[in-house]
Amino acid sequence: MLDHLQPNVIGALAGIFGLLIIATSIGHALKLKNNKGDYSELLSRIYSWWAMAAIFTLAFMVSRNVSLAFFGLISFLALKEYLSLIPTRRADHRVLFWVYLVIPFQYYWAGIEWFGMFIIFIPVYVFLFLPMRMIIIGETDGFIRAVGTLHWGLMITVFSLSHLAYLLVLPTEVNPAGGGAGLVLFLVVLTQLNDVFQYVWGKLFGKHKVIPKVSPNKTWEGFIGGVLTTTLLAVLLHTWLTPLNLLEAVLAGLLIGIGGFIGDVTISAFKRDLKVKDTGSLLPGHGGILDRVDSLTYTAPLFFHFIYYLYY
């Protein structure tokens, strides 16, 4: 079952579970040491990380097609959360079938490695098709808002996240250290840890707000500390999982650190506009799927095109 994964990828997955064991031990130690403190949210977050890591690892272990289906499911859940939050017209409900139908097609293009169709399907063909389908219904009130919100949602939850799938199918011979799975793991681990690093540095040293009206807890200290720590981690992991040289690894770390921050605050702005705290409640301690992949909506396409331009 692990024959299609490089040893470095298997080692990295084992390392993730090692970190989770340490985090779980620290969480329970804090709870035992300070009975008056409420560590329920911290522990629920850690347990959710266990579940996510287990599902992610299982999808990787079985086969490439299962991994692609897993990423497609993530896009489906994120799109479903998005559509449950945005205001829609009654007439738009007849278009939603076509919106959801985009997902299997987009991941099919990735699966057969048809890069040309993969990269233009949603930005061009779906962009042209959705307004036409809405016009046939004959409802013009709120047309611009409806077509704009539907297409933006597809771009964020399907087009952007599907770059994870195309990373997975990139030729292994270009990256013998980790193959496509190594690139995905490198991106996902750095993106998620970047969120953690920015939170921790902000809690420890944060004083100067970056954009208080959008995300009051984001500080320059947290942002800079997170980006630098993510870049350092990229340098430490690049020979293990990617074909990047040292300079390229530094650039990749900066790209993921800065892109992750922008993705995070973009979804924060989306939630503030709709006056909701979380996009869902699927993941205890984390909110919804869209809350968890907010940074990836930016880092996935940015890192993909960075690595594709350099090596593919």
N, C-alpha and C positions, 0 to 999 in steps of 0.2 A: 504493500500500500504506500510505502514511502519511496519507491524506486524512482519516481519522477522528480523528487526533491534533492537538491544538492546538500551535502553534509553540513555546509555552513548555515543553510536555512534551518535545518533540523536543530543545529546547535543554538541558533538565535531564538527559535521557538521555545526551546528548553530554558534559555535565559530569561524569557518573558515570564515563564511560570516560576522561575526562581525569584524574580523580583516580586511577584504576587505573593509568594510565601513569606518573604520578608515584610511586605506591606501589611499582610494579614496579622503577622506576629506583632508588629509594632502597634497596630490598631487595638488588638486585644490587650496588649501590655498597658497601653494608655488607659483603657477602660478599667483594668484591674487596679492600676495605681491611683486613679482619681475617680472614685465612684460617683462623685457629685457632677463630674463633667458629662455632657451629652455627646457621645461619640457614635450615636446611631446612624447619623447621616454619613459619616466617614466610613463606617463599616458597610453600610448599604452600597456605597459607591465601590468599595473594594470587592464586594460580592458580585456586583454587576460586572466589574472588570473580569472577574473569574469566568462568569458566564460568557461574556463577549469573546474572551481569549480562547475559551474551549471551543466555541462554535467556529470561530475564525480558523483555529488550528485544524479542526475536524474537516472543514471545507477544503483546506489546503492539502490534507493528507490523502483524501479519497481519490480525486482526479482533477484534471484541469477543468473539465466541463462542470463538475460540481462547484468548483471555485467560481466559475463564471455565473452559474445560476445563483450562487450566494450573493455575489455583487449585484446581480439583477434584483434579488429580493430586497437588498438594502435600498436600492433606488425606488422600488415599488413602495416600501414602507415610508420612505422620506417624502415621496410625492403624495402619498395618501395623507400624511400628516399635513403637508402644505395645503392640499385642496380642502382639508377639513377646517382650515383656519381662514383662508381668504374668502371674502364675500363673493358669491357667484350669483348670476342671474338664473332664473328658472330655465330659460332657453339654453343655457350653457350645459345643463345636465345631459343633453343629447349629444354633446361634443366630447364628454369625458371618456366615453368608450375609446375614442380615437386617441385621446391623450395617453391613456394607459397602454394602448396597443403599441405605442412608440417604444416601450421598454424592451419587449422581446426582440424587436427588429434591431434596435441599437446594439444590444448585446450579441445578437447573431452576427452582425457585421464584425464585431470584435473577435468572435469565435472563429470565423473563417478568415480572419486577418485581412479583410478588405479595407485598407486604411482610407482610401479615397471616399468611399461611401460612409464609413464611420465618422469621418471628420466633417462631412457636409450634410448628413441626413437631417439632423435636427436644426442646425442653423440656417439651412436653405430650404429643403423640401418640406419639413414640418412647418417652418415659418410661413411658407406660402400656402400650405394646405389648410391649416387651422382657420385663418380668416375666411377662406372660401367656404369651408363647411359651416361656419357661423353665419355667413351671409345668406346661404341657402335657407336657413331657418327663418330669416326675415326680420329679426329683432335688431334694431339699430341703437336703442337707448343703452348707454353704457358699453358700446361696442369696443371703443379704444381701450378702456380700462380692462375689459374682459380678455381681449386678445393679448394685451401686454402682460397681464398677470399669469395667464396660462403658459405663455411661451417662456417667460422668465423662470417660472417654476420648473418647466422641463429642462431648461438650460442648467439650472442649479442642481436639481436632484437626479437627473438622468444623464445629460451630456457631460457635465463635469465629473460626476462620480464614475461614469463608464470608462474614464481614462485609467482607472485602477485595473479594469478588465483587460484593456489593451496593453498595459504594462506587463501583465501576466503572460501574454502570448508572444512577447518579443523574443526573437531567436536566442536560444541559450548560448550558442557559440560565441556571441559577442560579449556575454557576461558569464564566463565559465565558473566564476566564484559563486554566484547565486542564481543565475538565470532570471527569468521574469519574476518568479516568486521572491527572489532576493530583493529585486527592485521594489516590489509591492511592500514587502516587509520593512525595508529601509524607509520608505515614504510614510507608511502608516505609523510605525513606531516613533519616528521623529516628529510627525505632526501631533500625535497624541501627547507625547512627552513635552512638546513645546507649550501646549496648553497648561500642563502641570507646572513646568518651569516658570512660565509667566505669572501663574497664580502664586507660587511659592515666593518668588522674588518680590512680587507686589505686596504680599502679606508681610514680608520681613522688612523691606526698605521703602515701600511705596509711599510717596508723599505728593507727587505732582501728577495731576489727572491728565490723561491724553484727550479723551473726548467725553467729558462728564455727562453730556445730554444723551449720549447713546449708550455708554457702558461706564457707569460711575466708578466701578471698581478697577478699571484699567488705568495703570499708571506708567509713566515713562520708565521708572526704575524696573517695574515688572516686565515691560516690553523689551527693554534693552538687555536686561539680565536673561530673559527667556531666549531671545534671539542668539545671544553669545553662547549660552549653554547648549542650545540646539546645534549651533555651528560646531562647537567642540565635539559633540556626540557624533556629528556627521563625519568629522575627521577621524574619529576612533573607529567607526564602523565601515568606512567606505571601501577598504580593501577586503572586508569580510563578505559584503553583500553586493557590491557594485563594481563597474569597470572604471570608475572615476579616479583621476589622479588627485593629488593633494589640493591644488588650486581649485579644481572643479568641485571637490568635496566641500571646500569652504563656501563657494558660490551656491552650491546646492543647499547647504545649511542655512545660509542667509535667505535664500529664496523661500525655503519651507518656513523659517521662523517669521519672516515678514508677511508672506502669503497667508500663513495660518492665522496671524493676528487680524488681517483684513477680512478673511472669511468669517472669523468669530464675530467681529463687530458688525459685519454686514447682516448676519442673521439676527444679531441683537437689535439692530435698527428695524428689521422686519418685524420682530416680536413687539418692540415698543410701539410701532405704528398700529399693530393690532391689539395692543394692550394685554398681552399675555406674558406670563413668566417663563413657561416652557412650551415647546411645541407638542408635547405629549407626555404620557406617564408610563411608557413601555419599559423604561430602564430605571429602576429605583435608585434615587440619588443623582441621576443624570438627566432625567426628563424624558424626552422622546428621541427617536433616531436622528432627526434633523438637528437636535441639540448636540448630539455626539459627533456628527459628521460635518458640522458647520465649517470647521477649519479645512477639512478635506475638499470641500466644494471649490476652494481656491488652490490648495497645494497640489491636488491630483493633476489638473490640466497643466499647471505651471511646471511641475517637476517632469511630467511626461514629455512636454515639448522641449524642455531643457535637455533631457537625456536622449530624446529622439534626434534632435538636431546634432548633438555631439557624436553619436555612435551609430545611428541607424539611418 
